[in-house]
Amino acid sequence: MRMNFRFSTLPFFLILLFSDSLFLSAQMPDWKFFRDREGNSYYYDRAMKIRITDEKPFDYTPASQRGTDYYLNKGIELIKNGKYTEGLFYLKSLKTLPMNDIRVERNAAEAAKWINYLHKKHGTRYNRFDKESTILLNYTDGSYNLINEKLRYKIVLKKQPRVVRALWKLNDKGYGFKFGFNLERENTGDGFDCIVGIETRILKGKIGSPGAAEESWRNEFGTDNFTRVEVLRTDDRIIYHYSYNDGVPFSGIEGIYVNGNLIHIVRVLCSDNIKDNVFDVIMKPVEEMVLVK
């Protein structure tokens, strides 16, 4: 049984480097259609400038080395169209890639120029655009690196996360983030095999232990009907397996983390029928979630 969550939700380098690219009909005279090895599509004009014309909804596509030209130019195009938060997602995500390739280095430097331009142009208003683009995502060496830049955590995943919700709340003292993933790559419809929520609170002062963070979360969320089994406790996190007491056929993983004045709670939810497979994929990322000091 598969869970079915539904939500409304450079210049151009040598073409010969993309030997498996596909050229189709042109958007305008003298424009050529191009699709890179990751399936990203765009046009290039006679001056060999990349033109982004797609109007797909913003979907947190992970930056990668193979698609670096696309992510740079998509970010620039969004900024030119006044979509600053979305543009910063692409430019900042590109800058999180390993700098071990000359094209990535060049595009990261160009991304930094555009970020600086946006900062100088908008002054203090830039801080809001920057804050709203706190979720960054890249694909490196077979893993998806999901980064919350402002709230200082990173989770490394083997399955591609599909972002459902990412927003500040509680007068910017809280942040809610939710994503789903599927066990099979081709399952990219509206449903997810697993849903993961990460809630964060910014406290006035440092909190002493994950136990104190847990008490804070329990006070906020109130009574629940979970049975929990502790599987890990360290000086900055507690991890549980949980199930429902009333026979609801879902299970999950709960992680509670403390990092200075930040506390996070991660909740993973999936059907009991695929629990073992989901846990194989997500348990290690939850246990090893990186907290940046």
C-alpha positions as CSV (number, residue, x, y, z in Angstrom):
1,M,0.0,0.0,0.0
2,R,1.5,3.3,-1.1
3,M,0.7,6.5,0.9
4,N,-1.1,9.1,-1.2
5,F,-0.6,12.5,0.3
6,R,-1.9,15.2,-1.9
7,F,-1.2,18.9,-1.7
8,S,-2.1,21.9,-3.8
9,T,0.8,23.0,-4.1
10,L,26.8,32.0,-19.0
11,P,27.6,32.1,-21.2
12,F,26.9,28.9,-23.0
13,F,29.8,26.3,-23.0
14,L,30.7,24.0,-25.9
15,I,27.7,22.0,-27.1
16,L,29.9,19.1,-27.8
17,L,30.2,18.5,-24.1
18,F,26.6,17.5,-24.1
19,S,26.7,14.7,-26.6
20,D,23.5,13.1,-25.4
21,S,21.5,16.4,-25.7
22,L,18.3,16.7,-27.7
23,F,17.6,19.5,-30.1
24,L,14.0,20.1,-31.1
25,S,12.0,22.9,-32.8
26,A,12.9,26.6,-32.0
27,Q,10.9,28.9,-29.8
28,M,11.8,32.0,-31.9
29,P,13.7,32.4,-35.2
30,D,17.4,31.4,-34.8
31,W,16.7,30.0,-31.3
32,K,17.6,26.3,-30.7
33,F,16.0,24.1,-28.1
34,F,18.4,22.3,-25.8
35,R,17.8,19.6,-23.0
36,D,20.7,18.7,-20.8
37,R,21.4,15.3,-19.4
38,E,19.2,15.9,-16.4
39,G,16.2,16.8,-18.5
40,N,16.4,20.6,-17.9
41,S,15.1,22.4,-21.0
42,Y,16.0,25.8,-22.4
43,Y,16.9,27.7,-25.6
44,Y,20.0,29.3,-26.8
45,D,20.1,32.2,-29.2
46,R,22.5,33.2,-32.0
47,A,24.8,34.9,-29.5
48,M,25.0,31.6,-27.6
49,K,23.1,33.0,-24.6
50,I,20.9,30.7,-22.7
51,R,17.2,31.7,-22.6
52,I,14.9,30.4,-19.9
53,T,11.3,30.3,-21.1
54,D,9.6,27.6,-19.1
55,E,6.8,28.7,-16.6
56,K,6.7,25.6,-14.5
57,P,5.7,26.2,-10.8
58,F,8.7,26.7,-8.5
59,D,9.7,23.3,-7.3
60,Y,13.1,23.4,-5.5
61,T,15.0,21.6,-8.3
62,P,18.3,20.5,-6.8
63,A,21.4,22.1,-8.2
64,S,24.0,19.7,-9.7
65,Q,27.3,19.8,-11.5
66,R,25.8,18.6,-14.8
67,G,23.1,21.2,-14.8
68,T,25.1,24.2,-13.5
69,D,24.6,26.4,-16.6
70,Y,20.8,25.9,-16.2
71,Y,20.7,26.8,-12.5
72,L,22.8,29.9,-13.0
73,N,20.7,31.2,-15.8
74,K,17.4,30.2,-14.3
75,G,18.3,32.2,-11.1
76,I,19.3,35.2,-13.2
77,E,16.1,35.1,-15.2
78,L,13.9,34.9,-12.1
79,I,15.7,37.9,-10.5
80,K,15.2,39.9,-13.7
81,N,11.5,39.1,-13.5
82,G,11.3,40.2,-9.9
83,K,11.1,36.7,-8.3
84,Y,14.0,37.4,-6.0
85,T,13.4,34.6,-3.4
86,E,13.1,31.9,-6.2
87,G,16.1,33.3,-8.0
88,L,18.2,33.3,-4.9
89,F,17.3,29.6,-4.3
90,Y,19.0,28.7,-7.6
91,L,22.0,31.0,-7.2
92,K,22.7,30.1,-3.6
93,S,22.1,26.3,-4.2
94,L,24.6,26.5,-7.0
95,K,27.2,27.9,-4.6
96,T,26.8,24.9,-2.3
97,L,28.2,22.5,-4.9
98,P,31.7,21.2,-4.5
99,M,34.2,23.6,-6.2
100,N,36.0,20.8,-8.0
101,D,35.1,21.7,-11.6
102,I,36.0,24.8,-13.6
103,R,32.5,25.3,-14.9
104,V,31.0,25.1,-11.4
105,E,33.6,27.5,-10.1
106,R,33.0,30.0,-12.9
107,N,29.2,29.8,-12.5
108,A,29.4,30.1,-8.7
109,A,31.5,33.3,-9.1
110,E,28.9,34.6,-11.5
111,A,26.1,33.7,-9.0
112,A,27.9,35.6,-6.3
113,K,28.1,38.7,-8.5
114,W,24.3,38.6,-9.0
115,I,23.7,38.1,-5.3
116,N,25.9,41.1,-4.6
117,Y,24.1,43.1,-7.2
118,L,20.7,42.3,-5.7
119,H,22.0,43.2,-2.2
120,K,23.3,46.6,-3.4
121,K,20.2,47.3,-5.4
122,H,17.6,46.6,-2.6
123,G,19.6,47.4,0.6
124,T,17.8,46.3,3.7
125,R,14.9,44.8,1.7
126,Y,17.4,42.2,0.4
127,N,17.5,40.7,3.9
128,R,13.9,39.5,3.6
129,F,14.6,37.9,0.1
130,D,17.7,36.2,1.6
131,K,15.8,34.9,4.6
132,E,13.0,33.6,2.6
133,S,15.4,31.6,0.5
134,T,16.8,29.7,3.5
135,I,16.1,26.2,2.0
136,L,18.9,25.2,-0.4
137,L,19.3,21.9,-2.3
138,N,22.0,20.2,-4.3
139,Y,22.7,16.8,-5.8
140,T,26.3,15.6,-5.3
141,D,27.9,12.2,-5.5
142,G,24.6,10.3,-5.5
143,S,23.1,12.2,-2.6
144,Y,20.7,15.1,-2.1
145,N,22.0,17.7,0.3
146,L,19.1,19.6,1.8
147,I,20.3,22.7,3.7
148,N,18.5,25.2,5.9
149,E,21.0,28.0,5.7
150,K,19.5,30.3,8.4
151,L,18.6,27.6,10.8
152,R,21.8,25.8,10.4
153,Y,21.0,22.2,9.6
154,K,21.6,19.8,6.8
155,I,20.1,16.4,6.0
156,V,21.6,14.1,3.4
157,L,19.2,11.9,1.5
158,K,19.4,9.2,-1.1
159,K,15.9,9.9,-2.5
160,Q,15.0,13.2,-4.0
161,P,13.0,15.4,-1.6
162,R,9.9,17.1,-3.1
163,V,9.3,20.3,-1.1
164,V,5.7,20.7,0.0
165,R,5.9,23.6,2.4
166,A,8.6,26.0,3.6
167,L,7.6,29.1,5.6
168,W,8.5,31.3,8.5
169,K,6.0,31.6,11.3
170,L,5.5,33.0,14.8
171,N,6.9,36.4,13.9
172,D,10.0,34.8,12.4
173,K,10.7,32.8,15.6
174,G,9.6,29.5,14.0
175,Y,10.0,27.8,10.7
176,G,8.0,24.9,9.2
177,F,9.4,22.7,6.5
178,K,7.8,19.7,4.9
179,F,8.9,17.4,2.1
180,G,8.0,14.0,0.7
181,F,9.9,11.3,-1.2
182,N,9.2,8.1,-3.1
183,L,11.0,4.9,-2.9
184,E,11.0,4.5,-6.6
185,R,12.4,7.3,-8.8
186,E,9.6,7.1,-11.3
187,N,6.9,7.8,-8.7
188,T,6.8,11.5,-9.2
189,G,3.1,12.2,-9.0
190,D,1.1,13.9,-6.3
191,G,1.5,11.2,-3.7
192,F,4.5,10.3,-1.6
193,D,5.7,7.1,0.0
194,C,6.9,9.1,3.0
195,I,6.4,12.6,4.3
196,V,8.9,14.4,6.5
197,G,8.3,17.5,8.6
198,I,10.9,19.6,10.3
199,E,9.8,22.3,12.7
200,T,12.2,24.8,14.2
201,R,11.9,27.3,17.1
202,I,14.3,30.2,17.8
203,L,14.5,30.7,21.6
204,K,15.7,33.8,23.5
205,G,18.6,31.9,25.1
206,K,20.5,28.7,24.8
207,I,18.7,25.5,25.8
208,G,20.7,23.1,27.9
209,S,19.9,19.6,26.6
210,P,17.8,17.6,24.1
211,G,15.7,16.6,27.1
212,A,14.8,20.2,27.8
213,A,14.1,20.7,24.1
214,E,11.8,17.6,24.2
215,E,9.9,19.1,27.1
216,S,9.4,22.3,25.2
217,W,8.0,20.5,22.2
218,R,5.7,18.4,24.3
219,N,4.3,21.5,26.0
220,E,3.8,23.2,22.6
221,F,2.2,20.2,20.8
222,G,0.2,18.8,23.7
223,T,-0.8,15.2,24.3
224,D,-0.5,12.7,21.5
225,N,-1.3,9.0,21.2
226,F,2.1,7.7,20.1
227,T,4.0,4.8,21.6
228,R,7.7,5.7,21.4
229,V,10.8,3.5,21.5
230,E,14.1,5.4,22.1
231,V,16.8,4.3,19.6
232,L,19.5,7.0,20.1
233,R,20.4,9.7,22.7
234,T,23.4,12.0,22.5
235,D,24.3,15.4,23.9
236,D,22.4,17.2,21.0
237,R,19.6,14.8,19.9
238,I,17.1,12.1,20.8
239,I,15.7,9.7,18.2
240,Y,12.5,7.6,18.6
241,H,10.6,5.1,16.6
242,Y,6.9,5.8,17.1
243,S,3.6,4.1,16.3
244,Y,-0.1,4.9,17.0
245,N,-1.9,3.5,20.0
246,D,-5.3,3.4,18.3
247,G,-4.5,1.0,15.4
248,V,-3.9,3.6,12.8
249,P,-1.6,1.8,10.2
250,F,1.2,4.3,10.1
251,S,4.5,4.6,11.9
252,G,7.4,6.9,11.9
253,I,10.6,8.3,13.3
254,E,10.9,11.3,15.6
255,G,14.1,13.3,16.1
256,I,14.6,16.1,18.6
257,Y,17.7,18.3,18.3
258,V,19.2,21.2,20.2
259,N,21.8,23.6,18.7
260,G,22.4,26.7,20.9
261,N,19.2,28.7,20.9
262,L,17.6,26.6,18.1
263,I,15.5,23.5,18.7
264,H,14.3,21.2,15.9
265,I,11.8,18.4,15.7
266,V,11.8,16.0,12.8
267,R,8.7,13.8,12.2
268,V,8.8,11.0,9.5
269,L,5.5,9.3,8.6
270,C,4.8,6.3,6.4
271,S,2.5,3.4,6.0
272,D,3.2,0.3,8.1
273,N,3.2,-1.8,4.9
274,I,6.4,-0.1,3.7
275,K,7.9,1.0,7.0
276,D,11.0,-1.3,6.8
277,N,11.9,0.0,3.3
278,V,11.3,3.7,4.3
279,F,13.3,3.3,7.5
280,D,16.2,1.9,5.5
281,V,16.2,5.1,3.5
282,I,15.5,7.7,6.1
283,M,16.8,6.4,9.5
284,K,20.5,7.2,8.9
285,P,19.8,10.8,7.6
286,V,17.6,11.5,10.7
287,E,20.2,10.1,13.1
288,E,23.1,11.9,11.3
289,M,21.4,15.3,10.6
290,V,24.1,17.9,10.6
291,L,23.8,20.8,13.1
292,V,26.1,23.7,12.1
293,K,27.4,25.5,15.1
